[in-house]
Every structure is written in structure tokens, then in C-alpha cells.
Amino acid sequence: MFGERLARDQNGDYIDAKQKNPPNYSYVLLSLFLTHEPPNVNVVTLNQARNTLLDNKFRVFLGSIMEVSRGTSTLQVIGSSLGPDICNSWVSPPSKAPCIVYFREDFKASAFQIQAIVKFAQSVPDDHIFFLDFKSLDSQRQELLTLSHMDAVIVLN
């Protein structure tokens, strides 16, 4: 694909591939895997979890993150995406939501901090917290994580 490769959230906002902003924050994606009608998570508790994450120096993106190629007059989704299916499409053996997936071994304590923060919105069992080594991922997934600076994905349902 020709053009600049970027990470973009579902709202159409681009993530600066050069640096995190703010630089001392961890980047997390908060995503819902909607399997229940109504969902197990309600808007109020989800918003409280988001605000508490922000207060603890986590920059929170909602929904999904995708890699795009942007030309002067074109935009095309390419490569992998991060979203609510990460529990069953990136984790092996596949898992179900809720889950937390993180990509750096030194982020483990932060993953458990996230678990404690989102607990009032939805409990994530310890065995649903997964470390995926960046180096073991295929090149498309590595590129998406590099472009997005994503440290973890939280999937609630």
C-alpha cells in the first residue's frame, strides 16, 4: 500500500506514531465484546473505569484501533486491528471476554493495576490476563503496536 501508515481509532482520530502524548502515560484500549443483551457492563461504571484509568496515567482509547494507509486523497484500512476480538484471535489458546492483554513483560504490574481499576465495572479473572510477547507476534501485529504505542487491551462484555 502506498501512503503514510498510521494507527487510527474508531472515531477517526490518528495516533502520533512518533511519540506518546502525554509521554509519561501508558496507552490502553478499552473495548466491549457485546455478547449479552443488555451488556454486563453499564455506561456509568464503564465511564468511571475510564476516568479512574485516566487519573492513574493511562491514556484510554475506546473501541478499536486499526492500521491505515493515508495518501493525499485516499485512505485504506490495512493490516491488523486491535479490538474486542483480541481475546479469541490473538491469544492462544483462545479465551473469552473479559480479558486484559499486554505486550511488554515489564507491564505485568500495570496489567494487574488495570484489573483492580476496572473491577467495579466488571471483574477480570487472573487467568484472563495475558502477556503476548511483542517479538513473538507477526510483523503486521508488531507494526500496529508500534504505530499505536498500545501497551494493553482491556475487553469487557
N, C-alpha and C positions, 0 to 999 in steps of 0.2 A: 504494500500500500504506500502511496506517495503522500507526503504531507507530514506535519508535525504530529508525533504520537503524544497523547495526553491521557490523563485519567480524569474522568468526569463523573459527578454524582447524578442521581436520577432527576435532580432538579435542573440539570444543565449547567451547573457550576463546575469550572475546571479547578483541579488541584495543581498548585505550583510544583512542578517536577524538580525544581532546583533546591527548594528548602521547605521545611515545615513552617507553618505560620499559625500561631506563635511557635518559635523554635524549641521551647522547652516543654511542649505538650506532647503527649502520646496521641496517635491517631487511632480511633476506633470507629468501626462501622456498626451501627445498631440497626438490626434488620428483623422483620417479622415474618415468620413462616406461618401463614394463615391456614390452619387445618381444622379449626373449630369455628362454629358459627353460634354465638358470637365468640371472638378470640378470648383466650385465657387471660390476656393482658389487657388492662383498660387504659385509656388515653391519659388519665390523671396519673396513675402510677408510672406509666412509661415516661411521661414528661418529667416527673420527679426524679426518676433514674437518670434521665438525660441531664438534668440540671445538676444533680449530685456528681455525675461524671465530669461535667464542665468545671465544677468547683474544685475537683481533685486533679486538675491539669490534664484532662483528656479532651481532645477536640473530637466532637461527635458528629459523624455523618450519618444520615438516615437513609434506609432503603437499600440501595445497591450502588456499586462503583463499577464502571466499565472503562475499557481502554478504547480510545477513538483515534482516528487519523483525521486531522483537520488540515484541509488545503485552503487556498484563497477563497474558493466558493463552494467547497464540498466538506461534508462531514460523514464519516462512516465508522460504525462500531466494528472493532476488530478484536481479535484475541479473546482472552478470558474475561470473566466478570466476577465480582465478589457480591454475594447477596445471600438470601435466605436458604439457598440450596447447598451452602458450603458444608454443612454437617454431613450430608449424604453424598456429595460429589467430590469433595477434596479429602475428606477423612477416610482412612482405610483401617479396619472395615467401616463401612458407612454407619453413621449414627443418626439419631433423630434430634430435633429441636426439643428443648432448649439446649444450646451449647455455646461454648466460647472457644475460639480457635486463635492461637497466637503463633507468631512466626520467628521469634528470636528467643533462644533459651534463657537469656537474661531478663526476659519479660514475665517469667513464671509468677513471681510475687505480685506483679501488676495484674495478671490474669485472675489471681485469687482475690485481689482487691476489687476488681470489676465484679466478680461473683458476689462479694459481700454488698456492693453498692446496688446491684440490680435485684437483690434477694426480695425486697418488698414488692417489686413488680412481678418477678417470677423467680422461683428457686432453680438454680442450675446445679445439678448433682456434680460432685467431684469427678466422677468418671465420664462426665460430658465436657470436660475441659481438656483440650487437645493442643499439643505442641506439634506444629508442622515445620520442620527444618527448611528454611528458605533454600538452602543448597540442594535439597532433595526434590524440589519442585521442578516441573518442566519449564522451559525458557519463557513460554507465554505467561505463565503464572508469576514467575520471577519478575518479568518486565512490568506486569500490572502492579505488583507490590512495590517495585522500585519507583514507578511513576506516581503512585498514590501515597507512598510513605506509610502505608497501613501497618499498624502494629498488631491489631487484633480485630476479630469479627465476633460480635455478640448476636446470637439468633435466639429470639424468644418466640413463643407461639400462643 
